[in-house]
Amino acid sequence: MAQNEEKTIDELAQQVEINLAMDYDKKDQKAQREQVKQHLYDGSKKLKHTVPKGKRV
């Protein structure tokens, strides 16, 4: 019984670690996109031609 509980706790802990890692990766990508977008803005003017038309940043 105790071994079975340990096994399920370990599995749940691994799943949580995987989910946290994925969340951190998403946050890092979001921060990188934000930096790129901030770089593309020059005050009130948007530098439209630095990224080819139809491409996403």
C-alpha positions as CSV (number, residue, x, y, z in Angstrom):
1,M,0.0,0.0,0.0
2,A,2.7,2.5,1.0
3,Q,4.8,1.6,-2.1
4,N,1.7,2.2,-4.3
5,E,1.2,5.6,-2.8
6,E,4.9,6.5,-3.2
7,K,4.7,5.5,-6.9
8,T,1.6,7.7,-7.5
9,I,3.2,10.6,-5.6
10,D,6.4,10.3,-7.7
11,E,4.4,10.2,-10.9
12,L,2.3,13.3,-9.9
13,A,5.5,15.2,-9.0
14,Q,7.1,14.4,-12.4
15,Q,4.0,15.6,-14.2
16,V,4.0,18.8,-12.2
17,E,7.7,19.4,-13.0
18,I,7.0,18.9,-16.7
19,N,4.1,21.3,-16.6
20,L,6.2,23.9,-14.8
21,A,9.0,23.5,-17.3
22,M,6.6,24.1,-20.2
23,D,5.1,27.2,-18.5
24,Y,8.6,28.6,-18.0
25,D,9.4,28.0,-21.7
26,K,6.2,29.8,-22.7
27,K,7.0,32.8,-20.5
28,D,10.5,33.0,-21.9
29,Q,9.2,33.0,-25.5
30,K,6.7,35.6,-24.6
31,A,9.4,37.8,-23.0
32,Q,11.6,37.4,-26.1
33,R,8.8,38.4,-28.4
34,E,8.1,41.4,-26.3
35,Q,11.7,42.5,-26.5
36,V,11.7,42.1,-30.3
37,K,8.5,44.1,-30.6
38,Q,9.9,46.8,-28.3
39,H,13.0,46.9,-30.5
40,L,10.8,47.4,-33.6
41,Y,9.2,50.5,-32.2
42,D,10.9,53.9,-32.4
43,G,8.9,56.3,-30.2
44,S,5.5,56.9,-31.8
45,K,6.7,55.5,-35.2
46,K,6.6,51.8,-36.0
47,L,9.4,50.5,-38.1
48,K,7.1,48.6,-40.5
49,H,9.7,47.4,-43.0
50,T,12.1,45.7,-40.6
51,V,9.9,42.5,-40.7
52,P,8.8,41.2,-44.0
53,K,5.1,41.6,-44.7
54,G,3.0,38.6,-43.6
55,K,5.7,37.4,-41.1
56,R,4.9,37.3,-37.4
57,V,7.4,38.3,-34.8
